[in-house]
Amino acid sequence: MVVEVGGWSYLWAGLFGAFYVWRMGFGRLFAKAMAINLGYLTFFIGVWAATSYAVPLRIQAAILLAMIPILIISQGVTMIRMIRDGYRHRGWMVRQG
């Protein structure tokens, strides 16, 4: 059996995080993945709160809009790494594509 992980997988993992990990069959990693998702959310809210007081509104909007794709990509890479490590833990061979 082969499971392919491509560009769309990173996008879906970035957007849906822990639910993508759960959907891929790693329910035992759901709590860890959810904690990571909440960490990313906390970071985003922290940046929003910090820039609310010190930065003009236009610059704040630019910073927050620039952060969204960066956080989606970062979360996607993190979730795919969890899935890859989960397959390795199950004894599967993982081939980088």
Summary of the structure (lengths in Angstrom):
residues: 97
radius of gyration: 16.0
end to end distance: 15.8
largest distance: 53.3
contacts: 249
relative contact order: 0.19
helix: 79%
strand: 0%
